[in-house]
Amino acid sequence: MSAIFGVVYRNANASRNVDPATLQKMSTVLSHRGKNGEAYYLKKNIGLGACLWAETVFEQADSPIEYHFGERTLIVLLDGEIYNSQQLHEELDDLGLELQTDEDSELMAFLFAEYGLERMLPKIRGKFAAVIWDSSENAFYFVRDPLGQKPLYYYQDDEKFLFASEIKGILAHENIKREINPTAIEDYFIMGCVPGERSIYQKIRKVLHGSWMRFRLDSNGAVRPQGPFRYWKFIPHINENLEFADWTERIQNQLVDTITMMKGEMPGTGAFLSGGLDSSIVVAIQSRLGCEAIPTFSIGFKESDFNELKYAELISDRFGTDMFQEIVEPDAVEELKNLVECYDEPYSDPSALPMLLVSRLASHHVSIVFSGDGGDECFAGYARQIHDMKEDRIRRLLPSFLRKMIFGPLGAIYPKMDFMPRIFRLKTAFRNLSMSAEEAYANSLSFCRNPLRQKLLAPLYRTQDFVPSDIGKQFSDAFALAGGRDTLLGMQMAEISVALPEAMVKVDRASMMCGLEVRSPFLDTQVLDLAGQIPSEFKIREGLGKWILRKSFEPQFPIKMKSRPKQGFELPTDAWLRGPLKEIFREEVLGKNSRISRWVDINYAKKLYRDHAQGIGSYGGTLWSLLFLEKWAERWLD
């Protein structure tokens, strides 16, 4: 299954039967997630459904979602994959339990029946969003994988309770009020998305990653929510007793074991190959495990700063892959429409379009690809971490009051100099030095930083804080778990706990839109647990991140790969907003019929665009966020 959805009529409406046509509408808008059939369960006021990924489900099972254990019935809707299914099948076999199929949904049903939810979840390694209906409790259980690789949304009002893999599945139901959540607007300009449990809509919420919830149906038709309850958190336990060489061996062995588990007996898998370290490692291990040339998929833009194909070619040549590559010159306006259709919430991550394009390329050749997602978060590979560590050395030399006294005013008066070499671009550094480490890192992660954000947003949609209290608390909690002494570990905690689950949205939406499954070894919980034991001193050295990961696989790579800094997988937004997107931006975002004028100060947006067009400043990321929000409102609110 790759799309799940359901309807429960509640309260005074509980006597209403679910119309099969309602489920069909939800299925239709989610059909890109599973094109090989549908499965439904209808019983009075409850209607559940799934779009199926694999054709074999119907061949092997009488019902692809309904399982009986005596008088107890479990309905299991599962979007995703259980990678260690073979191990779990063997465990159940040892208990004398006989499963009829190899389907993960049946496996989850038996695990749930045997162990219960809380004992079951730590056993599973995979990516998944699941809804389990337990007739013995008259309750639903909702659960998402540890990193939120698979999505799950739900909606409640006085008459109905709905859930779906994507928001568009909920919106397919009649009479859904599309009321905007004011807090979500500022969230979007900070994180490039709407993070955590919120969505862009007031009454639609997400199940939190690494969590489960319980929804019990009372006899009077009420739906009682409980949770979320966290079953997994990234909590590092640094091990100071191992030498550098011991860690490199453990990293190699763990990644080989994880990729072997994920690959299983599945033939014909490929890999995204950006030319960066993480995807190159995945390809290297796949090549070691397989006999045939691996299909690899790479894209580049004609702009040289956004083209890493030469590095991808080096890796392809080294490991003898069957390389498929494209230098794309996309129709920027048309692809923007495709993105908005793909993401039914505002989502301005500049790597979203490259992910869609490379998924489209891969889907013509394979149905499953491996990716290097998560390597930067596990092993400290982001440039912002290197920069913030340099700032932190200065931060530790001065008391807080003195830093605020010196660097606060400097940050306020120092001009924005995006057009100058990095050594002169000190405005953000001065501001960061006036803050605590967690505040500074949250600011570094922000797509649109204050005070620019305060000036851009309409009064109702902004706070006076550099980072609003709830998002700021997530960063503070992450740094607190790191103990306050290890700043790099605090950054990694924030990346993995706060930012990474939101980055996974683009992987899921882009791949599912193209009918492609992506498997990400660095997101395996055992890889994360290992990374959480490695001392920070082994992660950044000589101005390079992921030092220990580089050293673990260095002998396998061409010499040019060894010391190359991270480039990134992004969109040339600066150039596009001065070129092919300038007219649509001026007409739709800045025009008199602008849909986002209720949320932003259009006059200030005009100033930003004018400065960007004239090269006075570089505001491509903020302007792209505005344009995406405008096109999203046109598609999903009009």
MIPA-410198 format. One record per residue (C-alpha): x, y, z; residue number from 0. Coordinates in nm, 3 decimals, padded with zeros to 5 digits. Layout:
% residues N
[pt [X,Y,Z],NUM]
...
END
This chain:
% residues 638
[pt [00.000,00.000,00.000],0]
[pt [00.121,00.349,-00.068],1]
[pt [-00.183,00.562,00.011],2]
[pt [-00.416,00.514,00.305],3]
[pt [-00.732,00.703,00.392],4]
[pt [-01.053,00.679,00.590],5]
[pt [-01.379,00.834,00.706],6]
[pt [-01.560,00.798,01.038],7]
[pt [-01.890,00.978,01.088],8]
[pt [-01.929,01.084,01.448],9]
[pt [-02.155,01.234,01.716],10]
[pt [-02.508,01.302,01.585],11]
[pt [-02.386,01.194,01.242],12]
[pt [-02.271,00.850,01.365],13]
[pt [-02.577,00.672,01.222],14]
[pt [-02.479,00.780,00.870],15]
[pt [-02.327,00.510,00.651],16]
[pt [-02.011,00.591,00.458],17]
[pt [-02.085,00.618,00.087],18]
[pt [-01.839,00.412,-00.123],19]
[pt [-01.827,00.705,-00.366],20]
[pt [-01.670,00.917,-00.091],21]
[pt [-01.384,00.671,-00.052],22]
[pt [-01.348,00.653,-00.430],23]
[pt [-01.297,01.031,-00.445],24]
[pt [-01.026,01.011,-00.182],25]
[pt [-00.865,00.720,-00.365],26]
[pt [-00.868,00.903,-00.698],27]
[pt [-00.670,01.204,-00.574],28]
[pt [-00.418,00.974,-00.404],29]
[pt [-00.390,00.718,-00.683],30]
[pt [-00.040,00.835,-00.783],31]
[pt [00.082,00.675,-00.458],32]
[pt [-00.046,00.330,-00.556],33]
[pt [-00.157,00.245,-00.908],34]
[pt [-00.207,-00.131,-00.879],35]
[pt [-00.553,-00.152,-00.731],36]
[pt [-00.758,-00.046,-00.432],37]
[pt [-00.882,-00.205,-00.112],38]
[pt [-01.178,-00.094,00.099],39]
[pt [-01.342,-00.173,00.431],40]
[pt [-01.697,-00.044,00.483],41]
[pt [-01.903,-00.096,00.795],42]
[pt [-02.179,00.150,00.874],43]
[pt [-02.020,00.481,00.979],44]
[pt [-01.663,00.361,00.915],45]
[pt [-01.502,00.358,00.573],46]
[pt [-01.134,00.275,00.519],47]
[pt [-00.928,00.244,00.204],48]
[pt [-00.588,00.202,00.046],49]
[pt [-00.427,00.244,-00.293],50]
[pt [-00.205,-00.058,-00.354],51]
[pt [00.156,-00.046,-00.471],52]
[pt [00.209,-00.416,-00.544],53]
[pt [-00.011,-00.632,-00.766],54]
[pt [00.078,-00.943,-00.566],55]
[pt [-00.137,-00.839,-00.270],56]
[pt [-00.460,-00.960,-00.428],57]
[pt [-00.301,-01.278,-00.557],58]
[pt [-00.183,-01.390,-00.213],59]
[pt [-00.451,-01.270,00.029],60]
[pt [-00.827,-01.297,00.055],61]
[pt [-00.839,-00.942,00.190],62]
[pt [-00.543,-00.706,00.169],63]
[pt [-00.633,-00.510,00.482],64]
[pt [-00.856,-00.726,00.708],65]
[pt [-00.719,-00.987,00.948],66]
[pt [-00.904,-01.205,01.201],67]
[pt [-00.775,-01.338,01.532],68]
[pt [-01.066,-01.531,01.680],69]
[pt [-01.340,-01.279,01.749],70]
[pt [-01.093,-00.994,01.719],71]
[pt [-01.062,-00.815,01.383],72]
[pt [-00.768,-00.596,01.288],73]
[pt [-00.781,-00.367,00.986],74]
[pt [-00.426,-00.268,00.891],75]
[pt [-00.360,00.018,00.650],76]
[pt [00.012,00.045,00.592],77]
[pt [00.194,00.294,00.371],78]
[pt [00.559,00.199,00.352],79]
[pt [00.800,-00.089,00.395],80]
[pt [00.928,-00.303,00.682],81]
[pt [01.291,-00.364,00.588],82]
[pt [01.363,-00.633,00.847],83]
[pt [01.052,-00.832,00.755],84]
[pt [01.245,-01.156,00.702],85]
[pt [01.382,-01.144,01.056],86]
[pt [01.036,-01.069,01.197],87]
[pt [00.876,-01.350,00.994],88]
[pt [01.130,-01.590,01.142],89]
[pt [01.055,-01.460,01.491],90]
[pt [00.682,-01.524,01.444],91]
[pt [00.751,-01.865,01.291],92]
[pt [00.942,-01.958,01.607],93]
[pt [00.630,-01.869,01.804],94]
[pt [00.425,-02.107,01.590],95]
[pt [00.240,-01.831,01.404],96]
[pt [00.177,-01.897,01.035],97]
[pt [00.136,-01.603,00.799],98]
[pt [-00.036,-01.656,00.464],99]
[pt [00.154,-01.393,00.265],100]
[pt [00.475,-01.193,00.250],101]
[pt [00.282,-00.866,00.279],102]
[pt [00.403,-00.615,00.537],103]
[pt [00.045,-00.531,00.634],104]
[pt [-00.019,-00.891,00.742],105]
[pt [00.314,-00.897,00.925],106]
[pt [00.218,-00.582,01.115],107]
[pt [-00.122,-00.731,01.202],108]
[pt [00.039,-01.041,01.355],109]
[pt [00.301,-00.834,01.539],110]
[pt [00.029,-00.609,01.680],111]
[pt [-00.184,-00.905,01.787],112]
[pt [00.110,-01.084,01.949],113]
[pt [00.297,-00.797,02.116],114]
[pt [00.071,-00.493,02.125],115]
[pt [00.172,-00.160,01.975],116]
[pt [00.432,-00.046,02.227],117]
[pt [00.630,-00.371,02.217],118]
[pt [00.589,-00.404,01.841],119]
[pt [00.727,-00.068,01.731],120]
[pt [01.088,-00.104,01.858],121]
[pt [01.115,-00.427,01.659],122]
[pt [01.040,-00.267,01.323],123]
[pt [01.307,-00.113,01.101],124]
[pt [01.155,00.065,00.806],125]
[pt [00.962,00.365,00.682],126]
[pt [00.591,00.360,00.739],127]
[pt [00.270,00.533,00.831],128]
[pt [00.006,00.295,00.959],129]
[pt [-00.352,00.302,01.080],130]
[pt [-00.472,-00.004,01.272],131]
[pt [-00.837,-00.056,01.362],132]
[pt [-00.877,-00.289,01.661],133]
[pt [-01.234,-00.415,01.694],134]
[pt [-01.170,-00.542,02.048],135]
[pt [-01.104,-00.187,02.168],136]
[pt [-01.323,-00.001,01.920],137]
[pt [-01.018,00.214,01.856],138]
[pt [-00.779,00.329,01.585],139]
[pt [-00.403,00.341,01.633],140]
[pt [-00.207,00.585,01.417],141]
[pt [00.172,00.557,01.394],142]
[pt [00.459,00.706,01.191],143]
[pt [00.817,00.591,01.145],144]
[pt [01.097,00.746,01.355],145]
[pt [01.207,01.007,01.098],146]
[pt [00.868,01.078,00.941],147]
[pt [00.958,00.941,00.600],148]
[pt [00.592,00.854,00.544],149]
[pt [00.316,01.111,00.607],150]
[pt [-00.017,01.085,00.787],151]
[pt [-00.275,01.363,00.834],152]
[pt [-00.608,01.371,01.017],153]
[pt [-00.906,01.607,01.046],154]
[pt [-01.192,01.641,01.295],155]
[pt [-01.506,01.849,01.311],156]
[pt [-01.844,01.796,01.479],157]
[pt [-01.963,01.555,01.211],158]
[pt [-01.665,01.355,01.088],159]
[pt [-01.316,01.226,01.145],160]
[pt [-01.094,01.184,00.838],161]
[pt [-00.739,01.073,00.769],162]
[pt [-00.519,01.039,00.462],163]
[pt [-00.159,01.006,00.346],164]
[pt [-00.175,01.354,00.194],165]
[pt [-00.388,01.658,00.267],166]
[pt [-00.547,01.639,-00.078],167]
[pt [-00.709,01.313,00.030],168]
[pt [-00.887,01.493,00.314],169]
[pt [-00.980,01.788,00.094],170]
[pt [-01.150,01.546,-00.147],171]
[pt [-01.426,01.501,00.112],172]
[pt [-01.716,01.742,00.088],173]
[pt [-01.751,02.044,00.316],174]
[pt [-01.395,02.073,00.442],175]
[pt [-01.332,02.427,00.562],176]
[pt [-00.997,02.551,00.436],177]
[pt [-00.929,02.790,00.723],178]
[pt [-00.566,02.899,00.736],179]
[pt [-00.372,02.848,01.057],180]
[pt [-00.211,03.191,01.126],181]
[pt [00.085,03.036,01.309],182]
[pt [00.157,02.818,01.007],183]
[pt [00.229,03.120,00.788],184]
[pt [00.526,03.227,00.999],185]
[pt [00.630,02.863,01.036],186]
[pt [00.649,02.845,00.658],187]
[pt [00.879,03.145,00.628],188]
[pt [01.105,03.005,00.901],189]
[pt [01.126,02.638,00.802],190]
[pt [01.017,02.647,00.437],191]
[pt [00.724,02.425,00.538],192]
[pt [00.474,02.381,00.819],193]
[pt [00.661,02.169,01.076],194]
[pt [00.560,01.940,01.359],195]
[pt [00.198,01.849,01.422],196]
[pt [00.048,02.154,01.254],197]
[pt [-00.060,02.189,00.894],198]
[pt [-00.143,02.498,00.691],199]
[pt [-00.511,02.441,00.779],200]
[pt [-00.664,02.500,01.120],201]
[pt [-00.832,02.161,01.161],202]
[pt [-00.591,01.935,00.973],203]
[pt [-00.302,01.798,01.177],204]
[pt [-00.013,01.559,01.130],205]
[pt [00.079,01.260,01.339],206]
[pt [00.422,01.346,01.478],207]
[pt [00.717,01.144,01.351],208]
[pt [00.834,00.868,01.584],209]
[pt [00.497,00.879,01.760],210]
[pt [00.167,00.699,01.790],211]
[pt [-00.185,00.813,01.872],212]
[pt [-00.502,00.637,01.982],213]
[pt [-00.851,00.740,01.867],214]
[pt [-01.128,00.558,02.054],215]
[pt [-01.486,00.556,01.928],216]
[pt [-01.739,00.598,02.210],217]
[pt [-02.084,00.442,02.199],218]
[pt [-02.235,00.786,02.138],219]
[pt [-02.023,00.837,01.825],220]
[pt [-01.754,01.062,01.973],221]
[pt [-01.391,01.014,01.864],222]
[pt [-01.157,01.051,02.162],223]
[pt [-00.792,01.129,02.074],224]
[pt [-00.501,01.033,02.299],225]
[pt [-00.139,01.126,02.238],226]
[pt [00.091,01.173,02.065],227]
[pt [00.315,00.930,02.252],228]
[pt [00.679,00.924,02.146],229]
[pt [00.821,00.576,02.094],230]
[pt [01.153,00.688,01.939],231]
[pt [01.385,00.983,01.987],232]
[pt [01.739,01.042,01.873],233]
[pt [01.926,01.037,02.204],234]
[pt [02.304,01.015,02.159],235]
[pt [02.527,00.824,02.399],236]
[pt [02.884,00.928,02.322],237]
[pt [03.137,00.646,02.348],238]
[pt [03.486,00.780,02.426],239]
[pt [03.646,00.436,02.450],240]
[pt [03.698,00.357,02.082],241]
[pt [03.978,00.471,01.854],242]
[pt [03.921,00.643,01.519],243]
[pt [03.998,00.323,01.325],244]
[pt [03.743,00.129,01.531],245]
[pt [03.473,00.379,01.438],246]
[pt [03.553,00.364,01.066],247]
[pt [03.520,-00.015,01.075],248]
[pt [03.188,00.005,01.259],249]
[pt [03.052,00.260,01.012],250]
[pt [03.150,00.044,00.715],251]
[pt [02.997,-00.270,00.864],252]
[pt [02.674,-00.100,00.972],253]
[pt [02.608,00.061,00.634],254]
[pt [02.679,-00.266,00.452],255]
[pt [02.440,-00.450,00.687],256]
[pt [02.170,-00.185,00.645],257]
[pt [02.187,-00.174,00.266],258]
[pt [02.191,-00.555,00.252],259]
[pt [01.876,-00.561,00.466],260]
[pt [01.703,-00.291,00.259],261]
[pt [01.793,-00.454,-00.070],262]
[pt [01.679,-00.801,00.030],263]
[pt [01.608,-01.020,-00.272],264]
[pt [01.468,-00.728,-00.470],265]
[pt [01.614,-00.720,-00.825],266]
[pt [01.652,-00.413,-01.042],267]
[pt [01.709,-00.143,-00.781],268]
[pt [01.888,00.178,-00.876],269]
[pt [02.037,00.476,-00.696],270]
[pt [02.030,00.852,-00.702],271]
[pt [02.385,00.970,-00.765],272]
[pt [02.444,01.339,-00.704],273]
[pt [02.822,01.313,-00.703],274]
[pt [02.834,01.397,-00.333],275]
[pt [02.982,01.180,-00.061],276]
[pt [02.663,01.021,00.076],277]
[pt [02.510,00.897,-00.249],278]
[pt [02.856,00.785,-00.365],279]
[pt [02.895,00.568,-00.054],280]
[pt [02.556,00.410,-00.113],281]
[pt [02.647,00.333,-00.475],282]
[pt [02.984,00.190,-00.368],283]
[pt [02.818,-00.051,-00.126],284]
[pt [02.545,-00.147,-00.373],285]
[pt [02.814,-00.226,-00.630],286]
[pt [02.992,-00.446,-00.379],287]
[pt [02.671,-00.638,-00.306],288]
[pt [02.544,-00.682,-00.663],289]
[pt [02.667,-00.856,-00.976],290]
[pt [02.507,-00.636,-01.240],291]
[pt [02.575,-00.272,-01.323],292]
[pt [02.357,-00.056,-01.101],293]
[pt [02.139,00.201,-01.278],294]
[pt [02.226,00.543,-01.135],295]
[pt [02.039,00.867,-01.195],296]
[pt [02.183,01.217,-01.196],297]
[pt [02.066,01.559,-01.307],298]
[pt [02.230,01.898,-01.339],299]
[pt [02.118,02.244,-01.438],300]
[pt [02.287,02.436,-01.717],301]
[pt [02.405,02.688,-01.454],302]
[pt [02.753,02.560,-01.363],303]
[pt [02.715,02.635,-00.992],304]
[pt [02.427,02.385,-00.981],305]
[pt [02.584,02.108,-01.183],306]
[pt [02.774,01.824,-01.012],307]
[pt [02.752,01.581,-01.302],308]
[pt [03.128,01.563,-01.349],309]
[pt [03.161,01.422,-00.997],310]
[pt [02.875,01.179,-01.054],311]
[pt [03.052,01.060,-01.371],312]
[pt [03.371,00.994,-01.172],313]
[pt [03.180,00.771,-00.932],314]
[pt [02.990,00.599,-01.212],315]
[pt [03.316,00.520,-01.391],316]
[pt [03.477,00.398,-01.070],317]
[pt [03.200,00.149,-00.991],318]
[pt [03.083,00.067,-01.343],319]
[pt [02.725,00.185,-01.302],320]
[pt [02.473,00.217,-01.582],321]
[pt [02.448,00.596,-01.562],322]
[pt [02.143,00.792,-01.672],323]
[pt [02.198,01.167,-01.659],324]
[pt [02.030,01.482,-01.782],325]
[pt [02.130,01.844,-01.795],326]
[pt [01.788,01.994,-01.755],327]
[pt [01.659,02.327,-01.879],328]
[pt [01.312,02.301,-01.732],329]
[pt [01.023,02.528,-01.814],330]
[pt [01.036,02.708,-01.480],331]
[pt [00.672,02.820,-01.487],332]
[pt [00.541,02.475,-01.581],333]
[pt [00.754,02.295,-01.323],334]
[pt [00.637,02.538,-01.056],335]
[pt [00.280,02.427,-01.133],336]
[pt [00.389,02.063,-01.103],337]
[pt [00.547,02.132,-00.765],338]
[pt [00.235,02.300,-00.632],339]
[pt [00.028,02.001,-00.744],340]
[pt [00.276,01.769,-00.578],341]
[pt [00.283,01.958,-00.246],342]
[pt [-00.064,02.042,-00.121],343]
[pt [00.093,02.253,00.154],344]
[pt [00.337,02.542,00.105],345]
[pt [00.686,02.391,00.072],346]
[pt [00.971,02.610,-00.048],347]
[pt [01.277,02.388,-00.001],348]
[pt [01.491,02.473,-00.308],349]
[pt [01.584,02.107,-00.353],350]
[pt [01.220,02.004,-00.404],351]
[pt [01.226,02.054,-00.781],352]
[pt [01.558,01.873,-00.840],353]
[pt [01.416,01.583,-00.636],354]
[pt [01.106,01.577,-00.856],355]
[pt [01.314,01.589,-01.175],356]
[pt [01.552,01.309,-01.075],357]
[pt [01.260,01.097,-00.953],358]
[pt [01.092,01.144,-01.289],359]
[pt [01.411,01.034,-01.466],360]
[pt [01.455,00.726,-01.247],361]
[pt [01.090,00.618,-01.274],362]
[pt [01.137,00.548,-01.645],363]
[pt [01.389,00.275,-01.562],364]
[pt [01.334,00.129,-01.212],365]
[pt [01.070,00.120,-00.939],366]
[pt [01.307,00.136,-00.638],367]
[pt [01.610,00.360,-00.582],368]
[pt [01.852,00.409,-00.295],369]
[pt [01.948,00.759,-00.181],370]
[pt [02.204,00.928,00.044],371]
[pt [01.947,01.129,00.241],372]
[pt [02.037,01.167,00.607],373]
[pt [02.415,01.146,00.575],374]
[pt [02.463,01.515,00.654],375]
[pt [02.244,01.494,00.963],376]
[pt [02.408,01.174,01.094],377]
[pt [02.769,01.279,01.044],378]
[pt [02.764,01.664,01.050],379]
[pt [02.797,01.752,00.685],380]
[pt [02.634,02.094,00.659],381]
[pt [02.838,02.409,00.596],382]
[pt [02.623,02.593,00.849],383]
[pt [02.753,02.358,01.119],384]
[pt [03.113,02.440,01.031],385]
[pt [03.039,02.815,01.031],386]
[pt [02.841,02.800,01.355],387]
[pt [03.117,02.604,01.527],388]
[pt [03.360,02.886,01.442],389]
[pt [03.114,03.137,01.587],390]
[pt [03.075,02.925,01.899],391]
[pt [03.446,02.948,01.976],392]
[pt [03.404,03.326,01.998],393]
[pt [03.075,03.288,02.187],394]
[pt [03.246,03.088,02.461],395]
[pt [03.509,03.358,02.518],396]
[pt [03.259,03.628,02.622],397]
[pt [02.974,03.635,02.874],398]
[pt [02.621,03.663,02.739],399]
[pt [02.559,04.025,02.844],400]
[pt [02.881,04.140,02.676],401]
[pt [02.803,03.955,02.353],402]
[pt [02.459,04.114,02.337],403]
[pt [02.608,04.457,02.410],404]
[pt [02.873,04.428,02.136],405]
[pt [02.731,04.210,01.862],406]
[pt [02.362,04.305,01.887],407]
[pt [02.420,04.665,01.767],408]
[pt [02.681,04.550,01.513],409]
[pt [02.432,04.308,01.361],410]
[pt [02.171,04.582,01.340],411]
[pt [02.387,04.842,01.164],412]
[pt [02.613,04.624,00.950],413]
[pt [02.493,04.629,00.587],414]
[pt [02.370,04.318,00.407],415]
[pt [02.647,04.239,00.156],416]
[pt [02.532,03.926,-00.028],417]
[pt [02.712,04.039,-00.342],418]
[pt [03.052,04.045,-00.165],419]
[pt [03.289,03.756,-00.081],420]
[pt [03.192,03.560,00.232],421]
[pt [03.458,03.729,00.447],422]
[pt [03.261,04.056,00.421],423]
[pt [02.916,03.901,00.479],424]
[pt [02.914,03.940,00.857],425]
[pt [02.564,04.064,00.933],426]
[pt [02.425,03.720,01.021],427]
[pt [02.742,03.626,01.211],428]
[pt [02.715,03.937,01.432],429]
[pt [02.350,03.864,01.504],430]
[pt [02.425,03.500,01.581],431]
[pt [02.700,03.597,01.824],432]
[pt [02.452,03.802,02.025],433]
[pt [02.237,03.490,02.078],434]
[pt [02.270,03.158,02.255],435]
[pt [02.402,02.864,02.051],436]
[pt [02.055,02.714,02.002],437]
[pt [01.901,03.049,01.901],438]
[pt [02.185,03.108,01.657],439]
[pt [02.150,02.767,01.499],440]
[pt [01.774,02.806,01.465],441]
[pt [01.845,03.137,01.294],442]
[pt [02.096,02.969,01.061],443]
[pt [01.834,02.711,00.963],444]
[pt [01.568,02.974,00.894],445]
[pt [01.465,03.024,00.534],446]
[pt [01.370,03.386,00.606],447]
[pt [01.548,03.539,00.904],448]
[pt [01.451,03.823,01.130],449]
[pt [01.432,04.120,01.114],450]
[pt [01.353,04.068,00.744],451]
[pt [01.071,03.830,00.838],452]
[pt [00.914,04.084,01.075],453]
[pt [00.910,04.344,00.799],454]
[pt [00.775,04.104,00.538],455]
[pt [00.486,03.944,00.727],456]
[pt [00.160,04.121,00.805],457]
[pt [00.121,04.197,01.180],458]
[pt [-00.123,03.911,01.249],459]
[pt [00.124,03.655,01.118],460]
[pt [00.447,03.749,01.292],461]
[pt [00.608,03.740,01.635],462]
[pt [00.883,03.962,01.769],463]
[pt [01.112,03.669,01.846],464]
[pt [01.399,03.567,01.623],465]
[pt [01.245,03.221,01.639],466]
[pt [00.886,03.181,01.771],467]
[pt [00.859,03.016,02.109],468]
[pt [00.734,02.671,02.003],469]
[pt [00.994,02.618,01.729],470]
[pt [01.257,02.775,01.954],471]
[pt [01.164,02.531,02.231],472]
[pt [01.227,02.237,01.998],473]
[pt [01.578,02.370,01.935],474]
[pt [01.635,02.438,02.306],475]
[pt [01.521,02.087,02.395],476]
[pt [01.753,01.939,02.132],477]
[pt [02.054,02.132,02.263],478]
[pt [01.959,02.045,02.622],479]
[pt [01.966,01.673,02.538],480]
[pt [02.321,01.726,02.413],481]
[pt [02.416,01.842,02.762],482]
[pt [02.498,02.203,02.678],483]
[pt [02.871,02.135,02.643],484]
[pt [02.888,01.981,02.296],485]
[pt [02.758,02.245,02.054],486]
[pt [02.803,02.029,01.744],487]
[pt [02.604,01.749,01.903],488]
[pt [02.332,02.001,01.986],489]
[pt [02.323,02.105,01.620],490]
[pt [02.292,01.743,01.513],491]
[pt [02.013,01.686,01.764],492]
[pt [01.827,01.984,01.617],493]
[pt [01.886,01.866,01.261],494]
[pt [01.763,01.513,01.327],495]
[pt [01.478,01.600,01.565],496]
[pt [01.343,01.915,01.400],497]
[pt [01.467,01.968,01.044],498]
[pt [01.521,01.620,00.899],499]
[pt [01.158,01.498,00.926],500]
[pt [01.046,01.806,00.731],501]
[pt [01.313,01.749,00.465],502]
[pt [01.172,01.399,00.413],503]
[pt [00.850,01.554,00.283],504]
[pt [01.016,01.634,-00.049],505]
[pt [01.150,01.281,-00.090],506]
[pt [00.810,01.125,-00.027],507]
[pt [00.604,01.365,-00.239],508]
[pt [00.841,01.374,-00.537],509]
[pt [00.898,00.999,-00.549],510]
[pt [00.533,00.908,-00.497],511]
[pt [00.422,01.152,-00.767],512]
[pt [00.645,00.955,-01.006],513]
[pt [00.552,00.607,-00.881],514]
[pt [00.898,00.552,-00.733],515]
[pt [01.007,00.407,-00.399],516]
[pt [01.314,00.558,-00.228],517]
[pt [01.517,00.373,00.034],518]
[pt [01.757,00.576,00.250],519]
[pt [02.017,00.374,00.445],520]
[pt [02.138,00.669,00.654],521]
[pt [01.788,00.696,00.801],522]
[pt [01.795,00.346,00.946],523]
[pt [01.767,00.376,01.324],524]
[pt [02.073,00.155,01.377],525]
[pt [02.283,00.386,01.160],526]
[pt [02.151,00.683,01.358],527]
[pt [02.222,00.511,01.688],528]
[pt [02.579,00.442,01.577],529]
[pt [02.628,00.803,01.464],530]
[pt [02.500,00.916,01.804],531]
[pt [02.788,00.735,01.976],532]
[pt [03.071,00.893,01.775],533]
[pt [03.256,01.182,01.947],534]
[pt [03.210,01.520,01.777],535]
[pt [03.587,01.563,01.740],536]
[pt [03.580,01.293,01.471],537]
[pt [03.308,01.460,01.263],538]
[pt [03.454,01.799,01.160],539]
[pt [03.823,01.846,01.082],540]
[pt [04.029,02.065,00.851],541]
[pt [03.719,02.268,00.761],542]
[pt [03.537,01.962,00.627],543]
[pt [03.225,01.798,00.765],544]
[pt [03.158,01.423,00.779],545]
[pt [03.530,01.368,00.837],546]
[pt [03.499,01.019,00.981],547]
[pt [03.256,00.915,00.709],548]
[pt [03.500,01.038,00.443],549]
[pt [03.785,00.846,00.602],550]
[pt [03.574,00.532,00.634],551]
[pt [03.531,00.505,00.257],552]
[pt [03.814,00.721,00.122],553]
[pt [04.019,00.439,-00.034],554]
[pt [03.729,00.347,-00.260],555]
[pt [03.691,00.687,-00.426],556]
[pt [03.877,00.878,-00.700],557]
[pt [04.128,01.126,-00.558],558]
[pt [03.915,01.426,-00.660],559]
[pt [03.636,01.309,-00.432],560]
[pt [03.840,01.299,-00.114],561]
[pt [03.849,01.662,-00.009],562]
[pt [03.568,01.817,-00.210],563]
[pt [03.337,02.032,00.006],564]
[pt [02.962,01.980,00.001],565]
[pt [02.785,02.156,-00.284],566]
[pt [02.418,02.072,-00.238],567]
[pt [02.123,01.964,-00.451],568]
[pt [01.940,02.288,-00.510],569]
[pt [01.754,02.505,-00.755],570]
[pt [01.908,02.815,-00.921],571]
[pt [01.638,03.037,-00.770],572]
[pt [01.844,03.356,-00.780],573]
[pt [01.894,03.331,-01.156],574]
[pt [01.539,03.215,-01.229],575]
[pt [01.386,03.505,-01.038],576]
[pt [01.595,03.744,-01.244],577]
[pt [01.503,03.553,-01.560],578]
[pt [01.219,03.313,-01.649],579]
[pt [01.018,03.370,-01.330],580]
[pt [01.043,03.749,-01.310],581]
[pt [00.725,03.824,-01.506],582]
[pt [00.505,03.579,-01.318],583]
[pt [00.646,03.709,-00.989],584]
[pt [00.571,04.071,-01.075],585]
[pt [00.225,03.997,-01.211],586]
[pt [00.099,03.749,-00.952],587]
[pt [00.290,03.810,-00.629],588]
[pt [00.325,04.188,-00.660],589]
[pt [00.014,04.256,-00.867],590]
[pt [-00.315,04.404,-00.749],591]
[pt [-00.480,04.059,-00.734],592]
[pt [-00.210,03.903,-00.520],593]
[pt [-00.357,03.624,-00.308],594]
[pt [-00.088,03.649,-00.041],595]
[pt [-00.137,04.019,00.029],596]
[pt [-00.343,03.916,00.334],597]
[pt [-00.032,03.753,00.482],598]
[pt [00.258,03.970,00.369],599]
[pt [00.343,04.336,00.321],600]
[pt [00.343,04.362,-00.059],601]
[pt [00.525,04.696,-00.054],602]
[pt [00.813,04.538,00.134],603]
[pt [00.805,04.240,-00.104],604]
[pt [00.839,04.489,-00.392],605]
[pt [01.147,04.637,-00.227],606]
[pt [01.305,04.294,-00.184],607]
[pt [01.237,04.207,-00.546],608]
[pt [01.375,04.539,-00.670],609]
[pt [01.695,04.496,-00.467],610]
[pt [01.730,04.138,-00.590],611]
[pt [01.674,04.230,-00.955],612]
[pt [01.932,04.508,-00.933],613]
[pt [02.190,04.290,-00.755],614]
[pt [02.183,04.503,-00.440],615]
[pt [02.089,04.197,-00.236],616]
[pt [02.033,03.826,-00.288],617]
[pt [01.683,03.731,-00.179],618]
[pt [01.618,03.435,-00.407],619]
[pt [01.512,03.203,-00.126],620]
[pt [01.263,03.449,00.024],621]
[pt [01.122,03.546,-00.316],622]
[pt [01.084,03.180,-00.412],623]
[pt [00.892,03.126,-00.086],624]
[pt [00.658,03.411,-00.177],625]
[pt [00.603,03.281,-00.530],626]
[pt [00.536,02.926,-00.413],627]
[pt [00.288,03.052,-00.153],628]
[pt [00.107,03.255,-00.419],629]
[pt [00.081,02.961,-00.659],630]
[pt [-00.021,02.730,-00.376],631]
[pt [-00.303,02.966,-00.277],632]
[pt [-00.416,02.983,-00.640],633]
[pt [-00.433,02.603,-00.666],634]
[pt [-00.559,02.500,-00.324],635]
[pt [-00.759,02.796,-00.189],636]
[pt [-00.934,02.945,-00.493],637]
END
